[in-house]
Amino acid sequence: MGVSKQQAAENRKAIIAASEKLFREHGIDGVGLSALMKAAGFTQGGFYNHFESKEALAAAVVANAMDKANRDLKEALDAPVGRGGNRLKRQVDFYLSGAHCGDIEQGCAVAGLTADVRRLGPEAQSHFASGFETMIGTLTALIAEQRGEGAQHDEARRKALAFYSEMVGALILSRATGGANPALGEEILAASRKTLLGNFALDGRRRKR
């Protein structure tokens, strides 16, 4: 008896979810099809019922991860803050925390997949770039709103790009160094938090204009 379309779709989702976890932990080139399918609860022989190639699977993983990352970012930024709170500051505090740094499997998709995406094909790179563009658009709108720069979109976008790039770079470096030198990994996160909060006047100090 064949598998229903609904079950096939669920199986495909399971393969993508299991693959994303392994890709984040070991890199896309560091995991074979047998391990990927085993993690999803299937045999290797069923792989090609869902994907033409490992590269096609990688593209689907990137697309799914970036979609989820954008949903999570919007949800986080839309969540209400208490009196005197700031949504950008809250995002910095979360993103550059030790807990997020250690959560490789569920943490930021940009930081988790960046190193591999540049070696993937056009489809995966397109999904990644499109997802990142959406993130920057979300941050640009928030920065423009908070800083009264609604009429200066280019300036707000520049700040959004700098803001996110600083966070991602710090997270990647902290993860890369923290295993051998935990103090350095923590120092990177702390330094970037302080720099971002100061540059965006989120540290409670007023900047002179």
C-alpha distance (Angstrom), angle and dihedral (degrees) to the residues before:
residue distance angle dihedral
M1 . . .
G2 3.79 . .
V3 3.76 126.7 .
S4 3.81 116.0 -100.2
K5 3.79 120.1 -116.6
Q6 3.79 89.8 -111.9
Q7 3.80 92.4 52.0
A8 3.80 91.1 45.9
A9 3.80 89.4 53.2
E10 3.80 90.7 49.2
N11 3.80 90.6 49.2
R12 3.79 90.2 50.9
K13 3.80 90.8 51.4
A14 3.80 90.1 50.2
I15 3.80 91.5 52.5
I16 3.81 91.5 49.3
A17 3.80 92.7 48.3
A18 3.81 94.2 48.1
S19 3.79 91.5 44.7
E20 3.78 93.3 51.9
K21 3.80 91.6 55.7
L22 3.79 92.3 49.7
F23 3.81 93.9 43.1
R24 3.80 90.9 52.9
E25 3.80 92.3 48.8
H26 3.81 101.2 40.2
G27 3.80 106.1 15.0
I28 3.79 124.7 -108.6
D29 3.80 93.6 -85.9
G30 3.79 91.0 47.0
V31 3.81 96.6 67.1
G32 3.80 128.0 64.5
L33 3.79 127.9 -147.6
S34 3.79 92.4 -106.2
A35 3.81 92.4 57.7
L36 3.81 91.8 43.9
M37 3.78 94.1 52.4
K38 3.80 93.0 42.6
A39 3.81 90.3 53.7
A40 3.81 89.0 52.5
G41 3.80 91.5 49.3
F42 3.81 98.3 -107.2
T43 3.80 139.1 103.8
Q44 3.79 121.5 -103.5
G45 3.79 91.1 -114.7
G46 3.79 91.7 70.9
F47 3.79 95.4 56.3
Y48 3.79 96.8 92.8
N49 3.78 91.5 53.6
H50 3.80 85.8 72.8
F51 3.82 108.1 26.0
E52 3.79 135.4 29.5
S53 3.80 92.7 -142.6
K54 3.77 144.7 -12.9
E55 3.80 87.7 -95.4
A56 3.81 89.8 57.2
L57 3.80 88.8 51.4
A58 3.80 90.5 49.4
A59 3.81 90.3 52.4
A60 3.81 90.5 51.2
V61 3.81 90.5 48.6
V62 3.81 91.9 51.3
A63 3.81 92.3 47.7
N64 3.80 92.5 49.1
A65 3.81 93.6 44.8
M66 3.79 94.1 49.8
D67 3.81 92.6 46.8
K68 3.80 90.2 52.8
A69 3.80 91.9 45.0
N70 3.79 90.4 55.2
R71 3.79 92.6 48.2
D72 3.80 90.4 49.4
L73 3.81 92.8 47.4
K74 3.79 93.4 49.8
E75 3.80 91.3 46.8
A76 3.81 91.3 49.6
L77 3.79 94.6 47.6
D78 3.81 93.7 43.7
A79 3.80 93.3 51.8
P80 3.82 111.5 107.5
V81 3.78 120.0 -105.5
G82 3.77 127.6 -150.2
R83 3.76 124.9 -105.6
G84 3.79 110.0 -58.9
G85 3.81 91.0 11.6
N86 3.79 125.0 132.2
R87 3.79 127.1 -149.4
L88 3.81 94.7 -147.6
K89 3.80 92.1 50.8
R90 3.78 90.4 49.2
Q91 3.80 89.6 52.1
V92 3.82 92.2 50.4
D93 3.80 92.0 48.5
F94 3.80 91.5 50.8
Y95 3.79 99.2 40.2
L96 3.80 95.6 47.5
S97 3.79 95.2 43.7
G98 3.77 125.6 117.7
A99 3.80 90.2 -119.4
H100 3.81 93.5 56.7
C101 3.79 91.4 43.2
G102 3.78 90.0 56.5
D103 3.81 94.9 45.8
I104 3.79 98.3 84.1
E105 3.81 95.5 153.7
Q106 3.82 96.6 51.7
G107 3.81 103.0 20.6
C108 3.79 130.4 99.2
A109 3.81 112.2 -30.3
V110 3.80 92.3 -149.1
A111 3.80 92.9 58.3
G112 3.79 92.2 39.1
L113 3.81 97.8 51.5
T114 3.81 106.6 26.5
A115 3.80 96.3 96.1
D116 3.82 92.3 53.4
V117 3.79 100.7 39.6
R118 3.80 94.7 69.9
R119 3.82 88.6 61.5
L120 3.81 95.1 48.6
G121 3.77 130.1 89.1
P122 3.81 129.6 -87.4
E123 3.81 95.2 -89.4
A124 3.81 94.9 56.4
Q125 3.80 91.7 42.9
S126 3.80 90.3 50.3
H127 3.82 91.9 52.1
F128 3.79 90.4 48.9
A129 3.81 95.0 47.8
S130 3.80 92.4 45.5
G131 3.79 92.0 49.4
F132 3.77 92.4 47.7
E133 3.80 90.9 49.1
T134 3.80 88.9 55.1
M135 3.82 90.4 51.5
I136 3.78 91.6 51.4
G137 3.79 90.2 48.7
T138 3.81 90.4 54.1
L139 3.80 92.4 49.2
T140 3.80 92.8 43.4
A141 3.79 90.9 56.4
L142 3.81 92.3 48.8
I143 3.81 94.3 46.9
A144 3.79 91.2 48.0
E145 3.80 89.9 50.0
Q146 3.80 95.2 47.4
R147 3.78 96.7 42.8
G148 3.78 97.8 39.8
E149 3.78 92.3 -115.7
G150 3.76 98.8 130.1
A151 3.79 91.0 129.4
Q152 3.84 92.0 47.2
H153 3.78 102.8 64.1
D154 3.81 95.4 157.8
E155 3.80 92.3 55.5
A156 3.80 92.7 46.9
R157 3.82 90.2 48.6
R158 3.80 91.7 50.5
K159 3.79 89.8 52.8
A160 3.81 91.7 46.7
L161 3.81 91.0 52.6
A162 3.81 91.8 48.5
F163 3.80 91.8 45.2
Y164 3.79 95.8 52.3
S165 3.80 95.7 38.2
E166 3.80 90.8 53.7
M167 3.80 91.9 51.2
V168 3.80 95.2 46.2
G169 3.79 93.9 45.9
A170 3.79 92.3 49.3
L171 3.80 92.0 48.7
I172 3.81 93.2 49.9
L173 3.81 92.9 47.6
S174 3.79 92.8 46.0
R175 3.80 90.8 52.5
A176 3.81 91.6 46.5
T177 3.81 94.7 51.1
G178 3.79 102.7 29.0
G179 3.79 96.6 79.2
A180 3.80 94.4 59.4
N181 3.80 96.7 28.0
P182 3.83 113.2 22.4
A183 3.80 92.6 178.1
L184 3.81 91.2 57.0
G185 3.79 91.4 47.7
E186 3.80 90.9 53.3
E187 3.80 91.1 44.4
I188 3.80 91.3 55.8
L189 3.81 91.5 53.1
A190 3.80 93.0 46.1
A191 3.81 93.6 47.6
S192 3.79 92.9 50.1
R193 3.80 92.3 46.1
K194 3.79 90.6 53.0
T195 3.80 93.2 45.8
L196 3.79 94.5 48.4
L197 3.78 94.7 45.3
G198 3.80 90.0 49.3
N199 3.80 96.4 44.5
F200 3.78 92.0 49.7
A201 3.81 93.9 40.4
L202 3.80 90.4 -118.1
D203 3.80 94.9 130.4
G204 3.79 95.2 82.4
R205 3.79 94.9 -101.0
R206 3.77 120.8 118.1
R207 3.78 116.6 -128.0
K208 3.77 122.2 -137.8
R209 3.77 114.8 -117.2
